[in-house]
Amino acid sequence: MAKRRLLMSALGMGVTYLMNNKGARDKLFGAVRNFMSKSKQPATTAPSSRPVNPKLP
């Protein structure tokens, strides 16, 4: 129960900080917007340097 109360207090302080600090709020929203736009793009994978079927010695 104490952990939940501590978590709620921290969340409340964070929300209060964001409500009072427009620069931090804009920065956070920009980061979330950037993350969401990247998550909508198809994933690109780097080419593998290992062969697909390596021969075992």
FIBA-340607 format. One line per field, with one value per residue (C-alpha): residue number from 1; residue in three letters; x, z, y negated. Coordinates in steps of 0.1 Angstrom, whole numbers. Layout:
// FIBA-340607
num = [NUM,...]
residu = [ala,...]
u = [X,...]
w = [Z,...]
v = [Y,...]
This chain:
// FIBA-340607
num = [1,2,3,4,5,6,7,8,9,10,11,12,13,14,15,16,17,18,19,20,21,22,23,24,25,26,27,28,29,30,31,32,33,34,35,36,37,38,39,40,41,42,43,44,45,46,47,48,49,50,51,52,53,54,55,56,57]
residu = [met,ala,lys,arg,arg,leu,leu,met,ser,ala,leu,gly,met,gly,val,thr,tyr,leu,met,asn,asn,lys,gly,ala,arg,asp,lys,leu,phe,gly,ala,val,arg,asn,phe,met,ser,lys,ser,lys,gln,pro,ala,thr,thr,ala,pro,ser,ser,arg,pro,val,asn,pro,lys,leu,pro]
u = [0,29,44,12,8,44,38,6,25,53,27,9,41,51,17,19,53,42,12,33,63,53,88,90,54,62,94,76,48,73,91,59,48,82,80,45,54,84,63,39,67,76,106,138,163,201,215,229,266,262,252,217,228,263,282,291,327]
w = [0,8,-26,-44,-23,-32,-68,-68,-51,-76,-104,-89,-85,-121,-134,-113,-127,-163,-157,-145,-169,-205,-219,-202,-213,-249,-248,-234,-259,-287,-276,-274,-308,-323,-307,-320,-355,-355,-342,-372,-397,-409,-391,-410,-401,-407,-430,-411,-411,-404,-431,-428,-428,-414,-419,-386,-384]
v = [0,-24,-18,-27,-58,-68,-62,-83,-111,-110,-110,-139,-159,-152,-163,-195,-202,-198,-219,-248,-244,-249,-243,-208,-200,-209,-189,-158,-160,-164,-133,-113,-125,-116,-81,-75,-86,-62,-33,-37,-34,1,16,18,44,42,69,98,104,141,166,179,216,218,250,266,281]
